[in-house]
Amino acid sequence: MKIAILGTRGIPNQYGGFEQFAEYLSVGLVQKGHDITVYNSHSHSYQKDDFNGVKIRHIYDPEQTIGTMGQFVYDFLCILDTKKEDYDIILQLGYTSSSVFFSLHPSKSIIVTNMDGLEWKRTKYTPKVQKFLKWAESLAVRKSDVLISDSLGIQTYLQDKYNADSFYIPYGSDLIIEYNELICKEYNVKKYNYDMLIARLEPENNIETILDGVAASKNKRDFLVIGNHATKYGQYLKKKFSHIKHIVFVGGVYNKNTLDSLRYFSNLYFHGHTVGGTNPSLLEAMGSSALICAHDNQFNSAILGSDAFYFKNSQDLIDHIENVSKERYSLYLKNNTQKIKELYNWNAIIEQYENIFQAQSNFHQTQHH
């Protein structure tokens, strides 16, 4: 099959979840003999036209010069470019800035959309933008040939709100087996004697609630906050907790081996995300044997089940911080790594995508004969 992947800044991944996913999926499908093209922003540092057998199309992307509007221009140009090729399948990752152009997709291609999370719930957006995103979401649901949800919560939401069927295929992750204890020294922490979180510092990730719990707890273990704090909200948090000596704002760390080791040697790993589907950073924490304390919501509990601690407020957090120590919960860790092996395994996920593409393609052909 000839397949295009749109909706990311490009591969190899240097940015986030969808880029990581596009990289794994495209390379995996090439290994299965398919002809795959990934659309890259022209400003991506990887400038070759081929990545591990995947064709790369470099498309003009003015986001760096004109801001968010640039995403619309980039998506528009990507969609126009697909008309030059005879793609069997176009996989559209997300819908925020592409759904307004859905009717421009080539009519012969099957449009498969991975819906991502509930984007309009993100607090960084103004009410006007949130309203637009709700509309964009409804367009993507109506105009796509096939919908994919990467979490059961999103699948239920699409069914309840739009009466729309979608295939559930989660996001993938790897099982980490090698760790570097020297990383602890580098970050000035003692193994199993610090807690941490890794997240974009945004209100819907419950960073403030978590840190309120850390600040109020009698336990003074070091707490690492990993995420870019050079934002308005990041600066607010730094200021608010500046008097709590054991809360350390590390900034963004993008080296996966470093992050895996920090997660592995931590006592408790906090995951406060409330918006979105299968969150990649949660799976990475499970894959690196972190003991997880997650915000109590349907997205997190669908993945972790009873193999984690949950919090709704800072009082719950105080209890966990004061009473939980990692060595007593090896069964949680074992169960979570087992889930990564069986449910969130990249090979299995690539195969599920291939099966859906193949079935849609066959159906499409019988319809047109």
Residue pairs with C-beta under 8 A, 6 or more apart in sequence:
1 34
1 35
1 88
1 89
1 357
1 358
1 361
2 34
2 35
2 37
2 85
2 86
2 87
2 88
2 89
3 29
3 34
3 35
3 36
3 37
3 87
3 88
3 89
3 90
3 91
3 357
4 36
4 37
4 38
4 39
4 82
4 85
4 87
4 89
4 90
4 91
4 109
5 22
5 25
5 26
5 36
5 37
5 38
5 39
5 91
5 93
6 39
6 75
6 78
6 79
6 82
6 90
6 91
6 92
6 93
6 98
7 18
7 39
7 75
7 78
7 91
7 92
7 93
7 94
7 98
7 114
8 15
8 18
8 19
8 22
8 38
8 39
8 40
8 93
9 15
9 19
9 40
9 41
9 44
9 61
10 19
10 22
10 38
10 39
10 40
10 41
10 44
10 46
10 56
11 19
11 22
11 23
11 26
11 38
11 40
11 46
11 51
11 54
11 56
12 23
12 46
12 51
13 19
13 20
13 22
13 23
14 44
14 45
16 280
17 171
17 279
17 280
18 93
18 94
18 114
18 116
20 280
21 93
21 171
21 172
21 280
22 38
22 93
23 51
24 172
24 346
24 349
24 350
25 91
25 349
25 350
25 353
26 36
26 38
26 51
26 54
27 51
27 52
27 53
27 54
28 346
28 347
28 350
29 36
29 350
29 353
29 354
30 36
30 52
30 53
30 54
31 53
32 350
32 354
34 354
35 55
36 53
36 54
36 55
37 54
37 55
37 56
37 57
37 85
37 87
38 51
38 54
38 55
38 56
38 57
39 57
39 59
39 78
39 81
40 46
40 56
40 57
40 58
40 59
41 58
41 59
41 61
41 63
41 74
42 58
42 59
42 60
42 61
43 61
43 63
43 64
44 58
46 56
47 58
48 56
49 55
49 56
49 58
50 56
57 78
57 81
59 74
59 77
59 78
59 81
60 73
60 74
60 77
61 70
61 71
61 73
61 74
61 77
62 69
62 70
62 73
62 74
63 70
63 71
63 74
64 70
66 73
68 97
71 96
71 97
72 97
72 100
74 97
75 97
75 98
75 101
76 101
76 104
78 98
79 98
79 101
79 104
79 105
80 104
82 90
82 105
82 106
82 109
83 104
83 106
86 108
86 109
87 106
87 109
88 109
88 110
88 357
88 361
88 364
89 109
89 110
89 112
89 357
89 360
89 361
90 105
90 106
90 109
90 110
90 111
90 112
91 112
91 113
91 114
91 353
92 98
92 111
92 112
92 113
92 114
92 140
92 144
93 113
93 114
93 116
94 114
94 115
94 116
94 119
95 113
95 115
95 116
95 119
95 136
95 137
95 139
95 140
96 116
96 119
96 133
96 136
97 136
98 140
99 136
99 137
99 139
99 140
99 143
100 136
100 139
102 111
102 139
102 140
102 143
102 144
103 143
105 111
110 145
110 146
110 357
110 360
110 361
110 364
111 143
111 144
111 145
111 146
112 144
112 145
112 146
112 147
112 148
112 356
112 357
112 360
113 140
113 144
113 146
113 147
113 148
114 148
114 149
114 150
115 137
115 140
115 141
115 147
115 148
115 149
115 150
115 154
115 158
115 166
115 277
116 150
116 154
116 276
116 277
117 151
117 154
117 275
117 276
117 277
117 299
118 154
118 157
118 275
118 276
119 125
119 133
119 137
119 275
120 130
120 131
120 133
120 134
120 137
121 130
121 204
121 274
121 275
122 130
122 202
122 204
122 275
123 202
123 203
123 204
124 202
124 203
125 133
138 162
140 147
141 147
141 158
141 162
141 164
142 162
145 360
146 166
146 167
146 356
146 360
147 158
147 164
147 165
147 166
147 167
148 166
148 167
148 168
148 169
148 353
148 356
149 155
149 158
149 166
149 167
149 168
149 169
149 277
150 168
150 169
150 170
150 171
150 277
150 278
151 168
151 170
151 276
151 277
151 278
151 299
151 302
151 303
152 168
152 298
152 302
153 277
153 298
153 299
153 302
154 166
154 277
155 166
155 168
156 298
158 164
158 165
158 166
159 165
159 166
167 352
167 356
169 349
169 352
169 353
169 356
170 277
170 278
170 303
170 343
170 344
170 349
171 277
171 278
171 279
171 280
171 283
171 344
171 349
172 283
172 344
172 345
172 346
172 348
172 349
172 350
173 280
173 283
173 284
173 286
173 287
173 340
173 344
173 346
174 287
174 340
174 346
175 287
175 337
175 340
175 341
176 260
176 264
176 287
176 288
176 289
179 260
179 261
179 264
179 265
179 288
180 257
180 258
180 261
181 191
181 261
181 265
183 258
183 261
183 262
183 265
184 190
184 191
184 261
184 262
184 265
186 258
187 224
187 250
187 262
188 222
189 222
189 224
189 265
191 265
192 265
192 266
192 267
192 325
192 326
192 327
193 221
193 222
193 267
194 221
194 222
194 223
194 224
194 265
194 266
194 267
195 214
195 221
195 222
195 223
195 224
195 266
195 267
195 268
195 269
195 270
195 321
196 223
196 224
196 225
196 226
196 262
196 263
196 266
196 268
196 269
196 270
197 207
197 210
197 223
197 224
197 225
197 226
197 227
197 269
197 270
197 271
197 272
198 226
198 227
198 253
198 259
198 263
198 269
198 281
198 285
199 205
199 207
199 226
199 227
199 271
199 272
199 273
199 281
200 227
200 228
201 207
201 225
201 227
201 228
201 229
201 231
201 233
201 234
201 237
202 233
203 233
204 273
204 274
204 275
205 272
205 273
205 274
206 272
206 273
206 274
206 295
207 225
207 227
207 237
207 272
208 237
208 240
209 272
209 311
209 313
209 314
209 317
210 270
210 272
210 311
210 314
210 317
211 223
211 225
211 237
211 240
211 241
211 244
211 247
212 314
212 317
213 311
213 314
213 315
213 316
213 317
213 318
213 320
213 321
214 223
214 244
214 246
214 247
214 317
214 321
215 241
215 244
215 247
216 314
216 318
217 317
217 318
217 321
217 322
218 322
219 321
219 322
220 246
221 246
221 267
221 321
222 246
222 248
223 246
223 247
223 248
224 248
224 250
224 262
224 266
225 237
225 247
225 248
225 249
225 250
226 250
226 251
226 252
226 253
226 259
226 262
227 234
227 251
227 252
228 234
228 251
228 252
229 235
229 237
229 238
229 249
229 251
230 251
234 249
237 249
238 249
241 247
253 259
253 262
256 284
259 284
259 288
260 284
260 287
260 288
261 288
263 269
263 284
263 285
263 288
263 289
263 290
264 288
264 289
264 290
266 290
266 291
266 326
267 291
267 324
267 325
267 326
268 291
268 292
268 293
268 309
268 320
268 321
268 324
268 326
269 285
269 290
269 291
269 292
269 293
270 292
270 293
270 294
270 317
271 279
271 281
271 282
271 285
271 292
271 293
271 294
271 295
271 300
272 294
272 295
273 279
273 281
273 282
273 295
273 299
273 300
274 295
274 297
274 299
276 299
277 299
278 299
278 303
278 344
279 299
279 300
282 292
282 294
282 300
282 303
282 304
283 303
283 340
283 344
285 292
286 292
286 303
286 304
286 336
286 337
286 339
286 340
286 344
287 337
287 340
287 344
289 333
289 336
289 337
290 333
291 308
291 309
291 324
291 326
291 329
291 332
291 333
292 304
292 307
292 308
292 309
292 332
292 336
293 308
293 309
293 310
293 311
293 317
293 320
293 324
294 300
294 301
294 304
294 308
294 309
294 310
294 311
295 310
295 311
295 312
296 310
296 311
296 312
296 316
300 308
300 310
301 310
303 339
304 336
305 335
307 331
307 332
307 335
307 336
307 339
308 332
308 336
309 320
309 324
310 316
311 317
311 320
342 348
